[in-house]
């Protein structure tokens, strides 16, 4: 059965539809609301907007991103601690003889001039004897010179009275010159003997004296190869090794493909197995001139200060050489946060507007972090109030 709309029902329907249109128009004409203080902008949790008069905005401090030279790469090679050869002494005996007393042992610290050992040597008596002989020779030379001078004076006097020929005077004069030369030679021999005894530390008159060997430098006794009562006649053989370990070397083998990046005098960093949480610093002092034909590497040596003696010869570690630097944006460490395992920071994108920005960080230096990706030097980042934004 068909339904027929009456005039009254049709009028009611028209009135209902016009009321709905009026309601929608009123809703559309309402002004858009400003986001609340610290509220996400447009529903995006990575963007926060604060009203200009927000008290929280005054707790947030931003800073311009600063460009700086930062290391972006380096050459790494195994390294080994060695004694500084410039501060290493191999003690040898000055004379052949029998060692009567060894005053030190391995590991002892000795001071320069300290007695290391004593020995008896027939060569010491021979040196004293040579001194006494040279003294006697000088006395004879002086006596001969005095006699030659008197003979010359007499010949001259006789020549003036016509008692001798001119050649006799010339011969006497030549004898005087030879006698004076003999004095010079005897004096030089005497001084040489005195110098030898001084180096041996022996008096110049007593026989049977023991020779004392003293430390040439201050340092640790690393090796000892002599005992009491031993007779030594090889003057080139070392009896002990003393090393001043206040400065040590670290040597490494750098591949020839990377040697062009290494420069003398540049800083290096050393990490040792003995001290895994520490870094030691030094400078390159030598780059080898020969390539090892087997390993195709070149020897590089650096010098490190070791005032506290913690660096021991033969320690192994890893040395970082030839740091390569680039100009990168840097921000304070306080600006970096970690979200979902990735470093991020809050970047100011407008007045009162901050955007959470993922970044790729580099090395830390002097309280700042290098930013490899994600920022420009024209950006500003939040350095104070980061946790306030993070809590929103």
C-alpha positions in Angstrom: 0.0 0.0 0.0 1.5 3.3 -1.0 2.0 6.0 1.5 1.0 9.6 0.6 2.8 12.5 2.3 0.4 15.1 3.6 1.1 18.8 3.5 1.7 18.9 7.2 4.2 16.0 7.3 6.1 17.6 4.3 6.4 20.9 6.2 7.8 19.1 9.2 10.5 17.4 7.2 11.6 20.7 5.6 11.9 22.2 9.1 14.0 19.3 10.4 16.4 19.5 7.5 16.9 23.2 7.8 17.7 22.8 11.5 20.5 20.3 10.8 22.0 22.6 8.2 22.0 25.4 10.8 23.7 23.2 13.4 26.5 22.1 10.9 27.1 25.7 9.8 27.5 26.8 13.4 30.0 24.1 14.1 32.1 25.0 11.0 32.1 28.6 11.9 33.8 28.0 15.4 37.5 29.3 15.4 40.3 26.6 15.6 41.8 26.2 19.1 45.6 26.9 19.9 47.3 23.7 21.1 47.8 23.5 24.8 51.1 24.2 26.4 53.6 21.5 25.3 50.9 19.6 23.4 51.7 17.6 20.3 51.2 19.6 17.1 48.7 18.1 14.7 48.8 14.8 16.7 52.5 14.2 15.9 54.3 13.2 19.1 57.7 14.2 17.5 56.7 17.9 17.4 55.9 19.9 20.5 54.5 23.4 20.5 54.4 25.9 23.4 52.3 29.0 23.6 54.4 32.2 23.8 53.4 32.9 27.4 54.0 29.3 28.6 56.1 29.2 31.8 57.5 25.9 30.6 59.0 27.6 27.6 61.1 29.7 29.8 62.7 26.6 31.3 64.0 25.5 27.8 67.3 26.9 26.6 68.6 26.4 23.1 72.0 26.8 21.5 73.2 27.2 18.0 74.9 24.2 16.4 78.7 24.9 16.3 81.0 23.7 13.6 84.4 22.2 14.6 87.2 20.0 13.4 86.6 16.5 14.6 88.4 13.1 13.9 86.4 11.0 11.5 88.9 8.1 11.0 92.3 6.8 11.9 94.9 4.1 11.1 95.0 1.3 13.7 97.9 -1.2 14.1 99.2 -3.5 16.8 101.8 -1.8 19.0 104.4 -3.0 21.5 106.1 -1.0 24.3 109.9 -0.8 24.1 112.6 0.8 26.2 113.7 4.2 24.9 117.1 3.4 23.2 118.2 7.0 23.8 117.9 6.3 27.5 119.3 2.8 27.6 122.8 1.9 28.8 124.7 -1.4 28.5 127.3 -1.4 31.2 130.7 -2.9 30.2 133.9 -3.3 32.2 136.7 -0.7 31.6 139.4 -3.3 32.3 139.8 -7.0 32.3 139.8 -8.5 35.7 137.9 -10.4 38.5 134.6 -9.1 39.8 134.8 -8.9 43.5 131.4 -7.5 44.4 128.1 -6.9 42.5 126.1 -4.2 44.4 122.8 -4.4 42.5 120.2 -6.9 41.3 117.6 -7.0 38.6 114.7 -4.6 39.2 116.7 -2.2 41.4 116.5 1.5 40.7 119.9 3.1 40.6 121.0 6.7 40.5 123.7 8.1 38.2 127.1 7.7 39.8 126.0 4.9 42.1 128.4 2.0 42.5 127.3 -1.1 40.5 130.3 -3.4 41.0 134.0 -3.6 41.8 136.8 -5.6 40.3 140.5 -6.3 40.7 142.5 -5.9 37.6 146.3 -6.2 36.8 145.7 -3.5 34.2 144.9 -1.0 36.9 148.4 -1.6 38.4 149.8 -1.3 34.9 148.1 2.1 34.5 149.6 3.4 37.7 153.0 2.1 36.7 152.7 3.9 33.3 151.9 7.1 35.2 155.0 6.8 37.3 157.1 6.1 34.3 155.7 9.1 32.5 156.5 11.3 35.4 160.1 10.0 35.4 160.3 10.5 31.6 159.2 14.1 32.0 161.9 14.7 34.6 164.6 13.2 32.3 163.3 15.3 29.4 163.6 18.5 31.5 167.1 17.6 32.6 168.2 16.9 29.1 166.7 20.2 27.9 168.6 22.1 30.6 171.9 20.4 29.6 171.3 21.1 26.0 170.6 24.8 26.7 173.9 25.1 28.7 175.9 23.4 25.9 174.4 25.8 23.4 175.2 28.9 25.5 178.8 27.6 25.9 179.2 27.1 22.1 177.9 30.5 21.4 180.5 32.0 23.8 183.3 30.0 22.2 182.2 31.1 18.8 182.5 34.8 19.8 186.1 34.2 20.8 186.8 32.2 17.6 187.4 28.9 19.5 184.8 26.8 17.6 183.3 26.8 14.2 179.8 28.0 13.3 178.5 24.5 12.7 179.2 23.5 16.3 176.8 26.3 17.4 174.1 25.1 15.0 174.4 21.6 16.2 174.0 22.7 19.8 171.0 24.7 18.9 169.4 21.7 17.2 169.9 19.6 20.4 168.1 22.3 22.4 165.1 22.1 20.0 165.0 18.3 20.3 165.2 18.5 24.1 162.2 20.9 24.3 160.3 18.6 22.0 161.0 15.7 24.3 159.5 17.8 27.2 156.3 18.3 25.2 156.1 14.6 24.4 156.7 13.5 28.0 154.1 16.0 29.3 151.5 14.7 26.9 152.2 11.1 28.0 151.9 12.1 31.6 148.5 13.8 31.0 147.3 10.8 29.2 148.1 8.5 32.1 146.5 10.8 34.5 143.3 10.9 32.4 143.1 7.1 32.3 143.4 6.8 36.0 140.8 9.5 36.5 138.3 7.6 34.3 139.0 4.4 36.2 138.6 6.3 39.5 142.0 5.2 40.8 144.5 7.2 42.9 147.7 8.1 41.2 150.2 6.5 43.6 148.9 3.3 45.2 149.1 -0.1 43.7 146.6 -2.9 44.2 143.5 -0.6 44.1 140.1 -2.0 43.0 138.3 -0.5 40.1 134.7 0.7 40.8 132.1 0.7 38.0 129.4 3.3 38.5 126.0 3.8 37.0 126.2 6.0 33.8 122.5 7.0 34.1 119.6 6.8 36.5 117.1 4.0 35.9 116.0 0.4 36.4 118.3 -2.6 36.1 116.6 -4.7 33.4 119.3 -7.3 32.9 122.3 -8.6 34.9 124.8 -11.1 33.5 127.7 -11.0 36.0 128.3 -12.6 39.4 130.8 -12.3 42.2 134.1 -13.9 41.6 133.7 -14.1 37.8 136.7 -13.2 35.6 135.9 -11.1 32.6 138.3 -10.3 29.8 135.8 -9.4 27.0 135.4 -5.6 27.4 132.7 -5.5 24.7 130.3 -7.8 26.6 127.6 -6.1 28.7 127.5 -6.9 32.4 124.1 -5.3 33.0 121.5 -3.1 31.2 120.0 0.0 32.8 117.0 1.8 31.3 115.5 5.1 32.1 111.8 4.3 31.7 110.4 7.8 32.3 110.0 7.8 28.5 109.2 4.7 26.4 108.7 3.9 22.8 105.8 2.1 21.2 106.5 0.5 17.8 104.0 -0.7 15.2 104.0 -2.1 11.7 101.9 0.1 9.4 100.7 -1.3 6.0 102.5 0.4 3.1 99.1 1.4 1.6 98.4 3.6 4.7 101.9 5.0 5.4 101.1 8.2 3.4 98.7 9.3 6.1 101.3 9.0 8.9 103.4 12.2 9.7 106.3 12.7 12.1 105.3 14.7 15.1 101.5 13.9 14.9 99.7 12.7 18.0 98.9 9.0 18.5 96.6 7.1 21.0 97.6 3.8 22.6 95.2 1.3 24.2 96.9 -1.5 26.1 95.6 -5.0 27.1 97.0 -4.3 30.6 94.8 -1.2 31.0 91.7 -1.8 28.9 89.8 1.3 30.2 92.6 3.8 29.6 94.1 5.7 26.7 97.7 6.8 26.5 98.9 9.6 24.2 102.2 10.3 22.5 103.7 11.5 19.2 105.3 9.9 16.2 109.1 10.2 16.3 110.2 7.9 13.5 108.9 6.5 10.3 111.0 3.6 8.9 112.7 3.9 5.5 112.4 0.2 4.6 109.4 -1.9 3.7 109.3 -5.4 5.1 109.2 -7.6 2.0 107.2 -10.3 3.8 104.5 -8.4 5.6 104.6 -5.3 3.3 104.6 -3.0 6.4 106.8 -0.1 7.5 108.0 0.4 11.1 106.6 3.4 12.9 107.7 4.5 16.3 106.1 6.9 18.8 107.3 8.2 22.1 105.2 8.3 25.3 105.8 9.9 28.7 105.9 7.3 31.5 106.6 9.3 34.7 104.7 6.8 36.8 106.4 3.8 35.3 103.1 2.0 34.4 104.2 1.3 30.9 106.4 -1.8 30.8 108.6 -3.0 27.9 107.0 -5.8 25.9 103.4 -4.8 26.8 101.1 -5.2 23.8 98.2 -3.0 22.7 96.6 -1.2 19.8 97.9 2.2 18.5 95.8 4.7 16.6 97.7 6.8 14.1 97.0 9.5 11.5 93.6 10.7 12.7 91.7 12.3 9.8 89.6 15.3 10.7 86.7 17.1 9.0 84.5 20.0 9.8 81.3 18.7 11.4 78.4 20.2 13.4 78.9 19.7 17.2 76.4 19.9 20.1 76.8 19.6 23.9 76.6 16.1 25.3 73.5 17.2 27.3 71.6 17.8 24.1 71.7 14.1 23.1 69.1 11.6 24.3 68.5 8.0 23.4 65.1 6.9 22.1 64.4 3.4 20.9 68.2 2.7 20.9 68.9 5.6 18.6 70.5 9.0 19.5 68.2 11.9 19.1 67.9 15.6 20.0 65.2 18.3 20.1 65.6 20.8 17.3 64.0 24.2 17.4 61.9 24.6 14.3 60.0 27.7 15.2 59.2 30.0 18.1 58.0 27.7 20.8 58.1 24.7 18.4 60.5 21.8 18.9 61.0 18.7 16.7 62.5 15.4 17.9 65.3 14.7 15.3 67.3 11.4 15.0 71.0 12.0 14.4 74.2 10.0 13.8 76.8 10.9 16.3 80.6 10.8 16.1 83.4 11.2 18.6 83.1 13.1 21.9 85.7 15.8 22.7 85.7 18.5 25.4 82.1 17.9 26.3 80.7 18.1 22.8 79.5 15.4 20.3 80.2 15.5 16.6 77.0 15.1 14.5 77.7 13.1 11.3 74.1 13.2 10.0 70.8 14.9 10.9 71.8 18.5 11.6 73.0 21.6 9.9 75.2 24.4 11.3 72.3 26.8 10.9 70.1 24.7 13.3 69.4 25.4 17.0 69.0 22.6 19.5 67.7 22.3 23.1 70.6 22.0 25.6 68.7 22.7 28.8 65.2 21.3 29.5 65.6 18.2 27.3 64.0 16.0 29.9 61.0 18.4 30.1 60.3 17.8 26.4 61.0 14.1 26.7 58.3 13.8 29.4 55.6 15.3 27.2 
